[in-house]
Amino acid sequence: MDWADLIGRVASSGDREAFRRLFEHFAPRIKGLMQKAGCSSDEAEEIAQGALIAVWRKAGQFDPATSGAAAWIFTIARNLRIDLFRSRARANRLRGVSELTDAPDPAEPADAVVSRVQDAARITLAIARLSAEQSMVVRLSFIEERPHPEIAGLLGIPLGTVKSRIRLAMNRLRDILDEEA
């Protein structure tokens, strides 16, 4: 089956039969892959449907010269899974923050708490002064604690570029923080 041709037919004329074939082939495979990646059956089904809806909407953006049809479709699904996990993590963090008490830890001296809060604020402001690319890799690496290969996959850039951006960002952060000291 020429999947690229089917995507092309969806893009050019909204060919429903071509889309049906794509859906019947890829939806169960995406669902299975998502379940293996840790999604529930319902989440996997939602991701599969969302991925194929994106294929319908973005078929005109598919370029067979840059990637195969299956790789393109599975990349869309993977990105939807990442979005799902991020939103779940955000919700858990927000839930955890709302459950925190306002009282500081009695074992920690007040000046240490104030110093830590001030340091965090300085770092947050310094990260905001980085370029968007550098800020993103710093957040993914140090705040979300993602490994460099995963960051490269998420951003669609080479691993060496991720490492270079992190190194440059850390040098820039050091310079920014030294300016403020």
N, C-alpha and C positions, 0 to 999 in steps of 0.2 A: 504494500500500500504506500502510495506517495503522499505522506502527511503534509509536506510542504505545499503540494498542489492543492490539497483540500483547504488548507489555510488560505492560500491564494484565492480560491474560489469564494470562500467566506468573505474575504476582504473586498474582492472586486464586485461581487453581485449579491452578497448576503445569502449565499446558497445554503438553504436549510438542510438539504440532504447531505452535503459535505460536512456541515456542523454535526449532524446526527451521527455520522460515522466517527468523527473525532470524539464526540461525547461517549459513544458506546465503547470505544477502545480505551480512552484515557481515564474516564471517570473511575472505573473500578480499580485501575492500577494506581491512580493517585490516592484513592481512599486507602488501599492496602499499605502503600508506602507511608502515609500519614499515621496510620495506626501503629506501624512498626516504629515510627519516630516519637511515639508517646501520646498521640491524640486519642481521645475517646472515639467510639464509632460515630457519634453525632458530629463531633468536631471534624473528623476526617471527611464525613459526607459533606459538611458545610464548606470545607476547604476545596474539595473536589468540584463542587458546584460553582463556587466562587472563581476557581481557576478557569473553568471552562466558560463562564460568563465573561471573564477577562479576555479569553481567547476570542470570543465573538466580537467584543468591543475593540480589541487592539489588534485584530488580524492584519490590518494595514501596516502595523509597525513591525511585523515579522520580516526579517531579512534572512533568507536561506543562505546567504553568503557568509554570515557571521556565526550562525549556529544551526544545528539540526532542529527540526520541528519538535521532536520529543524533548530535547534538552530545553528548548524555549518554554514549552508547556510545563515541564517539571520545575523549572526555575520560577515560574509564576506561582505554582503551588507551594514551593519552598518558602517564597517570600510571604505568602499568606499565612503559612504556619508560623513563621518568625513573628509576624505582626500579632497573631493570636497569642503566642507565648509572651511577647512583650506587654500586651495589654493585660494579660493575666498577672504578670509580675508586677505591673504598675498598680493594679487593683489590690494585690496582696500587700504591697508596700504601703499604699494609702490606708488600708485596713489596719495594718500594724502601727502606723503613725497615729491613727485616731484612737488606738487602744493604749497608747503611752500615757503615763501620768505626767503632769506638769512639774512634779517634784523632782529635783535633782537627786542623784545617787548620794546618800548620806556619807558614803565612804570616800567620795571624791571632793576635794577642797573646792570652794567656790571660785577661787582664782584660776584653778585648772579648767573648770567648766567654761569660764569666760574666755580664757585664752584659746581653748579648743574651738569655741564658736567664732571667735574673731579670725582664727586661722582658716577655718572653713569658708568664711565670708570672703577673705582675701583671695583664696584659691578659686572660688567661684567667679569672682570678678576678673581674675587673671585669665581663666579659661575663656570667659566671654570676649576677651581681647584677642584671642587666637583667630586664625582664619577658620572658615566653616569646616574645611577638610581636616585641619589639625584638631579642632575642637571635637569633631565627631569621633576620630580615632582615640583621642584621650578619654572621652566619655565611655566608648565601647570597651576599651582596654582596662581602664582603672576604676570606673564607676560600676559598669555592668560586669566587669571581670571576665570578659570574653577572650578566648585565645586568639592570637594573631591570625592563624589560618581561617578561623571562623569570620573574623572581621573582614579579611580579604574577600571571602565569599559573599558576605552581606553587602559589601560596597561594590563588588564587581571590579576590584583592582588587584594587581599582583601583590603577593606577600611582601616582596621587597619594598614596594611603595608604602605599605602599611607601616613597616618598620622604620622607613625613612621619615614618614610623617610624625610618628611617635617621637623619634629622636629629635627632630627639628622642633616639635611642639614642646618637649621637655626643656630644650635649650632656651626656647622663647619664654616659657613659664619662669625659668630660673632668672632670666633677665628682667622680666616684669616684676617678679617678687623682690629682686634685689633693688630695683628702682624705688619701690615703695618702702623699703626698710630704712 
